[in-house]
């Protein structure tokens, strides 16, 4: 099992004036003021990975076993990423 959070903080200054629109803004952008001030963007994500390894050759309850054939372990995983 692995859990990994990450965050990024980025700053930039636009090369020409831009209109920064808030997430909750209405559809009318005519009143948006242009700005060339420094912008700061903070983003992050979380990642969770869970996995299981199954190795049939180490199972003592196996009814059929062929020792001449190598059994590779089986890995199964599930990943979830959230921004």
N, C-alpha and C positions, 0 to 999 in steps of 0.2 A: 504494500500500500504506500502511496506517495501523495503528499499534499504540498502544493507549491503556490504561495501567493506572490505576486509581482506588482510593482507600481512604477510608473514613469512620470517624471515631471519635466516638461519641455517648455522652453521660453523662446520666443521669436519676435522679430519686428517686421511687419508687412512692408513690402517694397512700394505699395501704394495703399491709399485709404480703403478700409474694408468695413462692412457692416456686420457686427456680431449680433446674431439672433439668439435670443433666449429660448430654451426648450419649450416653455409654456407660452410663447408668443402667438398672437392671432395670425391669421393668413394675410393681413394687411401690412406689407413691409414698406409702404410709401414713406412712413414717418421715421424710418430707421436712420440714425445719424452715422455718418462715416467717421472713422477714427484711424489714425496711423500710430497709435500708442502701442507699447509692448504688449504682446499676448502671452498668456501662460495657460498651458493645457496640462491637466493632471488626469492620468488614466491608470487603470489597474485591471488585473484579472486574477482569477483563482483557477487552479487546475487540480483535480483529484483523479488519480489513476489507481485502480484496484486490479490485482491479477491473481491467478491461481495456477500452480504448476502441478500437473498430473504425470506421474511416471509409472506406467503399467508394469515395467520390468521389476519394480521394487514392491509390487503388490503380491503378498504371500497367498492370497485367496484366488489367484488366477488359475483357472482350470486347464487352460492350454497355454503352454509356454514353449517357444522355439528359441533355444539358446544360440543357435547359429545366426539368427537374424537380430540385428541391433534395434532396440526400441528407443526412439528418441522421445524425450519428455515433451509434453503438450502444454503450451502456455495459453491462457485465456485472460483477457483484460478488458476493462471498461474504463473509458475516460470521460470526464465531464469538464468542460471549460466554461467559465462564466465571466463576462465583462462587466 
